[in-house]
Structure formats: C-alpha cells, structure tokens
Amino acid sequence: MSRTATIERKTKETEIKVTVDLDGSGQFDIKTGIGFLDHMLEQLARHSLMDITLQAKGDLHVDFHHTVEDTGIALGQAVAAALGERKGITRFADVHLAMDEALTRV
C-alpha cells in the first residue's frame, strides 16, 4: 500500500502544491520563496525520512504569513490523506533530536 498524497491549494493570496511519500527516504524539493521556511521543511523531510515535494507561490510582497499558513494547511492535508485509515499508528511518542545548533524535544 502506497502512503502518498498530493494536495493543491489555491486562494486569493497563494498557490500551493505539495506531494508527500510517508515511506520515502528523506528526499525533498521545497520552494516557498521563504528561506527559513524552506530550511525547516527540509529538516522535517530529512529527519522524518518522508519525501516532500512542495512548490508555493504567495503574496510575499505583502508579508510571509499567507504563504506560511497555507503551506502548513496543505502539508497537513497531504500527510492526513497519505495516512489513510491510520492503521498501525502509535498514538504517543517522544524524541530528542539535534537539529543544526539546537536540541529539539518533541
């Protein structure tokens, strides 16, 4: 069973297309026009071993918030769709992970 999904989201302010493969190898092709957001999403792909392809166009001349918000919505919808019936999902977990120069705890 393939756990992949593609979501396209278009609003007055943004146009987002995201594809995820939950059983990938951490590959990514992410272009939002926001360097730090790209970096964080790349880290998500790399450390989760989820493949993410994401293209976002937004009204960056106004500010970043529409692009950030709609990217998060589309990515969340893609992950939810890829999970399907959610069989075999463990409900609780935690992890400590060194990311760049910070120690993260989730």
Contacts in CASP RR format, 6 or more apart in sequence:
PFRMAT RR
TARGET T0000
AUTHOR 0000-0000-0000
METHOD contacts of the structure
MODEL  1
MSRTATIERKTKETEIKVTVDLDGSGQFDIKTGIGFLDHMLEQLARHSLM
DITLQAKGDLHVDFHHTVEDTGIALGQAVAAALGERKGITRFADVHLAMD
EALTRV
2 21 0 8 1.000
2 23 0 8 1.000
3 21 0 8 1.000
3 22 0 8 1.000
3 23 0 8 1.000
3 82 0 8 1.000
3 83 0 8 1.000
3 84 0 8 1.000
4 19 0 8 1.000
4 20 0 8 1.000
4 21 0 8 1.000
4 22 0 8 1.000
4 82 0 8 1.000
5 19 0 8 1.000
5 20 0 8 1.000
5 77 0 8 1.000
5 78 0 8 1.000
5 79 0 8 1.000
5 81 0 8 1.000
5 82 0 8 1.000
6 17 0 8 1.000
6 18 0 8 1.000
6 19 0 8 1.000
6 78 0 8 1.000
7 16 0 8 1.000
7 17 0 8 1.000
7 18 0 8 1.000
7 74 0 8 1.000
7 75 0 8 1.000
7 76 0 8 1.000
7 77 0 8 1.000
7 78 0 8 1.000
7 81 0 8 1.000
8 15 0 8 1.000
8 16 0 8 1.000
8 17 0 8 1.000
8 74 0 8 1.000
9 15 0 8 1.000
9 16 0 8 1.000
9 17 0 8 1.000
9 70 0 8 1.000
9 73 0 8 1.000
9 74 0 8 1.000
9 77 0 8 1.000
10 16 0 8 1.000
11 66 0 8 1.000
11 70 0 8 1.000
13 58 0 8 1.000
13 59 0 8 1.000
13 62 0 8 1.000
13 66 0 8 1.000
13 67 0 8 1.000
13 70 0 8 1.000
14 56 0 8 1.000
14 57 0 8 1.000
14 58 0 8 1.000
14 59 0 8 1.000
14 66 0 8 1.000
14 67 0 8 1.000
14 70 0 8 1.000
14 71 0 8 1.000
15 56 0 8 1.000
15 57 0 8 1.000
15 58 0 8 1.000
16 54 0 8 1.000
16 55 0 8 1.000
16 56 0 8 1.000
16 57 0 8 1.000
16 70 0 8 1.000
16 71 0 8 1.000
16 74 0 8 1.000
17 54 0 8 1.000
17 55 0 8 1.000
17 56 0 8 1.000
17 74 0 8 1.000
18 52 0 8 1.000
18 53 0 8 1.000
18 54 0 8 1.000
18 55 0 8 1.000
18 71 0 8 1.000
18 74 0 8 1.000
18 75 0 8 1.000
18 78 0 8 1.000
19 51 0 8 1.000
19 52 0 8 1.000
19 53 0 8 1.000
19 54 0 8 1.000
19 78 0 8 1.000
20 50 0 8 1.000
20 51 0 8 1.000
20 52 0 8 1.000
20 53 0 8 1.000
20 75 0 8 1.000
20 78 0 8 1.000
20 79 0 8 1.000
20 82 0 8 1.000
21 50 0 8 1.000
21 51 0 8 1.000
21 82 0 8 1.000
22 50 0 8 1.000
22 79 0 8 1.000
22 82 0 8 1.000
22 83 0 8 1.000
24 49 0 8 1.000
24 50 0 8 1.000
24 51 0 8 1.000
25 49 0 8 1.000
25 51 0 8 1.000
26 45 0 8 1.000
26 46 0 8 1.000
26 48 0 8 1.000
26 49 0 8 1.000
26 50 0 8 1.000
26 51 0 8 1.000
26 52 0 8 1.000
27 45 0 8 1.000
27 51 0 8 1.000
27 52 0 8 1.000
28 41 0 8 1.000
28 42 0 8 1.000
28 45 0 8 1.000
28 46 0 8 1.000
28 51 0 8 1.000
28 52 0 8 1.000
28 53 0 8 1.000
28 54 0 8 1.000
29 52 0 8 1.000
29 53 0 8 1.000
29 54 0 8 1.000
30 38 0 8 1.000
30 41 0 8 1.000
30 42 0 8 1.000
30 45 0 8 1.000
30 52 0 8 1.000
30 53 0 8 1.000
30 54 0 8 1.000
31 38 0 8 1.000
31 54 0 8 1.000
31 55 0 8 1.000
31 56 0 8 1.000
32 38 0 8 1.000
32 41 0 8 1.000
32 54 0 8 1.000
32 56 0 8 1.000
32 67 0 8 1.000
32 68 0 8 1.000
32 71 0 8 1.000
33 56 0 8 1.000
33 60 0 8 1.000
33 67 0 8 1.000
34 60 0 8 1.000
34 64 0 8 1.000
34 67 0 8 1.000
34 68 0 8 1.000
37 64 0 8 1.000
37 67 0 8 1.000
37 68 0 8 1.000
37 71 0 8 1.000
41 52 0 8 1.000
41 54 0 8 1.000
41 71 0 8 1.000
41 75 0 8 1.000
43 99 0 8 1.000
43 100 0 8 1.000
44 50 0 8 1.000
44 52 0 8 1.000
45 51 0 8 1.000
45 52 0 8 1.000
47 97 0 8 1.000
47 99 0 8 1.000
50 79 0 8 1.000
52 75 0 8 1.000
54 71 0 8 1.000
54 74 0 8 1.000
54 75 0 8 1.000
56 67 0 8 1.000
56 70 0 8 1.000
56 71 0 8 1.000
58 66 0 8 1.000
58 67 0 8 1.000
58 70 0 8 1.000
59 66 0 8 1.000
59 67 0 8 1.000
60 67 0 8 1.000
83 89 0 8 1.000
94 105 0 8 1.000
94 106 0 8 1.000
95 105 0 8 1.000
95 106 0 8 1.000
96 103 0 8 1.000
96 104 0 8 1.000
96 105 0 8 1.000
97 103 0 8 1.000
97 104 0 8 1.000
97 105 0 8 1.000
97 106 0 8 1.000
98 104 0 8 1.000
END
